[in-house]
Amino acid sequence: MPYEPPTHTVERSLRATTGAKIIAGVDEVGRGAWAGPVTVCAAVTGLRRPPEGLTDSKLLTVRRRTALAAELRTWVTSYALGHSSPQEIDALGMTAALRLAAVRALEGLPVRPDAVILDGKHDYLGAPWKVRTVIKGDQSCVAVAAASVIAKVQRDGAMAELGTEHADFGFADNAGYPSPVHRAALETRGPTPYHRLSWAYLDALPQWRHLKKARSGADGSVPEIVGQLGFDF
């Protein structure tokens, strides 16, 4: 199905209405996975013409997405990635974990952005960041689309590497999302150290249900286990 290419409309609007000069597009990947981190990319693109075929990463084939990510890494003005581990997701909940990963990405940029375009309708960043939320921003906004592609390829590659340790789970194919192979491995082998143990899928696995964790750190504090599983790639 043909799609409209992303534009700089939102970036131009922010420049005109807020005076922002450096605008970062932010998108996440891995929110709905059962295993692995949630990964956020912040990308600054300026107003240059984007590479041909740029759109939401989910609309691209693996081959095209991988090639486009390689091109984008040198085309963007700057980008940075942030991650929240499965343990942080369990301890903080997804909203706080997303914010943690997004702040890590934004603070990893060489220059702090004046404004942020956040994919979706929910602002999980909040103050002090100046945020404009855009539903389907990964299809309509150049900076967000670029962030979408870079984040997806980076996380998929990391999950494929984890799959070499846990071949039965098929992480190279499912990236930690539920799939028949993933579900079957969970039933027979139980969760790996990379699984989110506060999630409801454990309720359907009686033999592993005792591993389920209740969320702690509801005050938003960062748990002590931050970074222990090597997701700072």
C-alpha positions as CSV (number, residue, x, y, z in Angstrom):
1,M,0.0,0.0,0.0
2,P,1.4,3.4,-0.9
3,Y,2.1,5.8,1.9
4,E,2.8,9.5,2.2
5,P,6.4,10.3,3.0
6,P,7.1,12.0,6.3
7,T,7.6,15.8,6.3
8,H,9.1,18.6,8.4
9,T,5.7,20.1,9.1
10,V,5.7,19.7,12.8
11,E,9.4,20.8,13.1
12,R,8.6,24.0,11.1
13,S,5.5,24.6,13.4
14,L,7.6,24.3,16.5
15,R,10.3,26.6,15.1
16,A,7.6,29.2,14.3
17,T,5.6,29.0,17.5
18,T,8.2,28.3,20.1
19,G,11.5,29.6,18.6
20,A,13.0,26.1,19.0
21,K,16.0,25.6,16.8
22,I,17.2,22.1,17.7
23,I,14.3,19.6,17.6
24,A,14.7,15.9,18.4
25,G,12.3,13.2,17.2
26,V,11.9,10.4,19.7
27,D,10.5,6.9,19.2
28,E,10.6,3.7,21.1
29,V,10.7,0.0,20.3
30,G,10.2,-3.0,22.5
31,R,7.3,-1.7,24.6
32,G,5.1,-4.8,24.1
33,A,7.9,-7.4,24.1
34,W,8.1,-10.1,26.8
35,A,11.9,-10.1,26.9
36,G,14.7,-7.6,26.3
37,P,14.9,-3.9,27.0
38,V,12.8,-1.1,25.8
39,T,14.9,1.1,23.5
40,V,14.4,4.8,22.7
41,C,16.1,6.8,20.0
42,A,16.4,10.5,19.9
43,A,17.3,11.9,16.4
44,V,18.0,15.4,15.2
45,T,17.6,15.9,11.5
46,G,17.3,19.6,10.8
47,L,15.2,20.4,7.7
48,R,17.1,18.5,5.0
49,R,15.5,16.2,2.5
50,P,15.3,12.7,4.1
51,P,16.6,9.5,2.4
52,E,14.2,7.9,-0.1
53,G,11.7,5.6,1.4
54,L,11.9,6.8,5.0
55,T,8.8,5.9,7.1
56,D,7.8,4.0,10.2
57,S,10.2,1.1,10.7
58,K,7.3,-1.4,11.0
59,L,6.3,-0.7,7.4
60,L,9.7,-1.6,6.0
61,T,11.1,-5.0,5.2
62,V,14.0,-6.2,7.3
63,R,16.5,-5.7,4.4
64,R,15.3,-2.2,3.6
65,R,15.1,-1.2,7.2
66,T,18.6,-2.4,7.9
67,A,20.0,-0.5,4.9
68,L,18.1,2.6,5.7
69,A,19.3,2.6,9.3
70,A,22.9,2.5,8.1
71,E,22.2,5.5,5.8
72,L,20.4,7.4,8.5
73,R,23.2,7.1,11.1
74,T,25.4,9.3,8.9
75,W,22.6,11.4,7.4
76,V,21.1,12.7,10.7
77,T,22.6,15.7,12.4
78,S,22.9,13.6,15.6
79,Y,21.3,10.7,17.4
80,A,21.5,8.8,20.6
81,L,20.0,5.7,22.1
82,G,18.7,5.0,25.6
83,H,17.6,1.7,27.1
84,S,15.7,0.5,30.1
85,S,16.5,-3.1,31.1
86,P,13.8,-5.8,31.9
87,Q,14.7,-5.3,35.6
88,E,14.0,-1.6,35.4
89,I,10.7,-2.3,33.6
90,D,9.7,-4.7,36.4
91,A,10.7,-2.3,39.1
92,L,9.4,1.0,37.7
93,G,6.6,0.0,35.3
94,M,6.6,0.7,31.6
95,T,5.7,4.4,31.7
96,A,8.6,5.3,34.1
97,A,11.0,2.9,32.2
98,L,10.1,4.6,28.9
99,R,10.9,8.0,30.5
100,L,14.2,6.7,31.8
101,A,15.2,5.4,28.4
102,A,14.1,8.5,26.6
103,V,16.0,10.8,29.1
104,R,19.1,8.7,28.6
105,A,18.7,9.1,24.8
106,L,18.1,12.8,25.0
107,E,21.0,13.4,27.4
108,G,23.2,11.4,25.1
109,L,22.8,14.0,22.3
110,P,25.8,16.3,21.8
111,V,23.5,19.3,22.2
112,R,20.3,19.5,24.4
113,P,17.3,19.9,22.1
114,D,15.0,22.9,22.5
115,A,11.9,20.8,21.8
116,V,11.0,17.1,21.4
117,I,8.5,15.5,19.0
118,L,7.3,12.3,20.7
119,D,5.5,9.6,18.8
120,G,2.0,8.8,20.1
121,K,-0.6,10.6,22.1
122,H,0.9,10.2,25.6
123,D,3.6,12.5,26.9
124,Y,5.7,10.1,29.1
125,L,8.6,12.6,29.2
126,G,7.0,15.7,30.9
127,A,8.9,18.6,32.4
128,P,11.5,20.0,31.9
129,W,11.3,18.8,28.3
130,K,9.2,20.8,25.9
131,V,7.2,18.0,24.2
132,R,4.9,17.9,21.2
133,T,3.1,14.5,20.9
134,V,2.1,13.4,17.4
135,I,0.0,10.3,16.8
136,K,1.7,8.2,14.1
137,G,4.6,10.6,14.2
138,D,6.8,7.8,13.0
139,Q,5.0,8.0,9.7
140,S,4.4,11.7,9.4
141,C,7.5,13.4,11.0
142,V,11.0,13.0,9.5
143,A,12.9,13.1,12.8
144,V,10.5,10.6,14.5
145,A,10.6,8.3,11.5
146,A,14.4,8.4,11.5
147,A,14.4,7.6,15.3
148,S,12.0,4.7,14.7
149,V,14.2,3.0,12.1
150,I,17.5,3.4,14.1
151,A,15.9,2.2,17.3
152,K,14.3,-0.8,15.7
153,V,17.4,-2.0,13.9
154,Q,19.6,-1.5,17.0
155,R,17.2,-3.4,19.3
156,D,16.6,-6.2,16.8
157,G,20.3,-6.7,16.5
158,A,20.8,-6.8,20.2
159,M,18.0,-9.3,20.6
160,A,19.6,-11.5,17.9
161,E,22.8,-11.5,19.9
162,L,20.9,-12.6,23.0
163,G,19.3,-15.3,20.9
164,T,22.7,-17.0,20.6
165,E,22.6,-17.7,24.3
166,H,19.0,-18.8,24.3
167,A,18.4,-20.4,20.8
168,D,15.2,-22.1,21.7
169,F,13.4,-18.7,22.2
170,G,13.9,-17.5,18.7
171,F,14.9,-14.0,19.7
172,A,16.6,-13.4,16.3
173,D,13.2,-13.7,14.7
174,N,10.7,-12.4,17.3
175,A,12.9,-9.8,19.1
176,G,11.4,-10.9,22.4
177,Y,7.8,-10.5,21.4
178,P,5.4,-13.4,21.9
179,S,5.5,-16.0,19.1
180,P,4.7,-19.7,18.9
181,V,8.4,-20.5,19.3
182,H,8.9,-18.1,22.2
183,R,5.8,-19.3,24.0
184,A,6.8,-23.0,23.6
185,A,10.3,-22.3,25.0
186,L,8.8,-20.4,27.9
187,E,6.6,-23.4,28.8
188,T,9.4,-25.9,28.8
189,R,12.4,-23.8,30.0
190,G,10.9,-20.9,31.9
191,P,12.0,-17.3,31.6
192,T,15.6,-16.2,30.8
193,P,17.4,-13.4,32.7
194,Y,16.2,-11.1,29.9
195,H,12.5,-11.7,30.5
196,R,10.2,-9.2,32.2
197,L,9.0,-11.0,35.3
198,S,6.2,-8.6,36.3
199,W,4.2,-9.3,33.2
200,A,0.9,-11.2,32.9
201,Y,2.2,-13.9,30.6
202,L,3.6,-15.7,33.7
203,D,0.0,-16.1,35.0
204,A,-0.6,-18.6,32.2
205,L,2.5,-20.7,33.1
206,P,1.7,-22.4,36.4
207,Q,5.1,-24.1,36.7
208,W,6.9,-20.7,36.5
209,R,4.3,-18.5,38.1
210,H,6.3,-18.4,41.4
211,L,8.9,-16.3,39.5
212,K,6.5,-13.4,39.0
213,K,7.6,-10.1,40.5
214,A,5.5,-7.4,41.9
215,R,6.5,-3.9,40.9
216,S,8.6,-2.0,43.4
217,G,10.1,1.5,43.2
218,A,6.7,3.0,42.6
219,D,8.1,6.4,43.7
220,G,10.1,6.5,40.4
221,S,13.4,5.7,42.0
222,V,15.9,3.8,39.8
223,P,16.6,0.3,41.2
224,E,20.1,-0.8,42.0
225,I,20.3,-3.3,39.2
226,V,20.5,-0.6,36.5
227,G,22.8,-1.6,33.7
228,Q,23.8,-5.0,35.0
229,L,22.7,-6.9,31.9
230,G,24.7,-5.0,29.4
231,F,22.1,-3.1,27.4
232,D,24.3,0.0,27.2
233,F,25.1,-0.7,23.5
